């Protein structure tokens, strides 16, 4: 497998496993699939979730920050939910369980990435202003997964549902997709109002 899935911080994993072991946390989760599953559950494929808070023009690297770690929750061979762990002043803590289209889309993008050939470190990159989530394939598999910014040669795979005009599951280098994102996030100039 060419992907080098980075290890999550042990306290982040422990927080998710503790939530999975808590009947109250699972029962109160807004994830019908998680509540109805029979049998053991496991937390797998930890992916660091980075957030792109600002895109800077002129081809500079965008500003990103680590927002947490996401784990796919599996029942047997099937992902039934995901769980996020976030860093607080007291350390890593469980945030929430969820399901929805990004779950299947993430698995599909990971399968796609495995067949791409070169070695990558998978991460998730969120662009909140566009309601967009991508699988970020970082070109340095040994890099610290908690730091860094998307490099021009890194690959982004937009997850479905993607914003209008951006094709889901079409891998693109950061250098190619970043100008599209910049254009989408740049406010349109105000038109002068006609003279009265």
Secondary structure, DSSP 8 states (H G I E B T S, - for coil): --B------HHHHHHHHHHHT-HHHHHHSS-HHHHH--S--EEEEEEEEEEEEE--STT---EEEEEEEEEEEEETTEEEEEEEEEEETTEEEEEEEE-SHHHHHHHHHHHHHHTS-S-BEEEEEEEGGGTEEEEEEES-TTS-TTS----TTSEEEE-SS--TTS-TT--EEHHHHHHHHHHHHS----------
